[in-house]
Amino acid sequence: MVTRTIIAPSVLSADFSRLGDEVEAVVRAGADWIHLDVMDGHFVPNITFGPPVIKAIRDRTDKIFDCHLMIAPADPYLAAFADAGCDIITVHAEAGPHLDRS
């Protein structure tokens, strides 16, 4: 069985003032998915972006948005990220007391 490798570059190092353009550039370069590292300044020391920014760039591509939530707690925000356009949402087991509810 042949498996296909999925390329999902992170836009963490993108110019956030041009994030939509940067997403389009990654797509033109051949990305299969767009990986979005969401950081809250609590679970991890950096702060990136939240659902409003993801929603703002969602219409720039129809590629899958792979959203990696490095936030705590994650559970209260899952619906907001899904509604913003995240297709895949990854949470950390230690980011909340009820992983089974995530």
N, C-alpha and C positions, 0 to 999 in steps of 0.2 A: 504494500500500500504506500503510495506516495503522498506525503503531506506537504502542504503549502505553508511556507513561512509568512507570517503577517508582520509587516513593518508598521510600527506605531510610534513615530517620533514624538517626543515631548516638546511642547512649546514653552517650557519653563524658562529657557534662555532667550526667548523672543523679545523683541522691542514691544512692550505692552502698549505703547502709544500707537502702534500700528498692528495690533494683534490680528485683526481681520485679514490684512494684507499678508502677514506672516503665515497664517493658516493657509491661505491660498497658495503661497510659495511652497509650503511643505507638500501640498496636494500635487502641485505641478511637478515636484521632484519625484513623485511616485509613491507617496505614502498610502498605505491601505487604510489606516485609522489615524486619528489625532489623539494623542495622549495628553491629558490635562491634569497636572499635579496641583491639587487644591490643598493649601496650607493655611492654618488658622492662627499661627503665632502662639499657640498653646500646646497642641499635641507635638508640633515641631516648631522650631524657633522662627522660621520664615513666615511671611504672609504673602499670598498670591492673589487669588480672585475667588469670587463666589458665583452663585447662580445668575445674577444679573449680567455679569460679563460673559458667561457661557451662553446665555440666551442672546446676547448682542452679536456674538460671532457665529451662532448656529446656522444662520442663513447664508454664510459664506461658502459652505460646502455640504454635500450630502454624505460625506464620509462618516464612519462610525466615530463617535466621541467616546473615548475610553477615559473615564474620570476616576482618578485615584485620590480618594479623600483621606488626607492626613489631618483629620480634625477630630476633636473630642468634645462632647459626645457626637457621634455621627448620626445616630438614629433620627433625631428630630429634623435633620436636614435632607434625608434621602428623597422624600417626595419633591422638595424644591429643586434638587439637582436633576431628578428625572424630568420634571416639568420644564426645566431650562433647556433640555435637549441631550442630556447624557444618555447614551445607549447602553453602556456598560459602567457599572459603579463598583469600585473596589474599596472595601473598608478594612481597617486593621482590627484584628480580634481584640486587642487591648484598648480600643478606642471607646468602648462602652461596656456596661455591665451585662447586656443581653444580646450577644451576637446572634442567638437563635431568632431574634426578632428583626434583625437587619435585612 
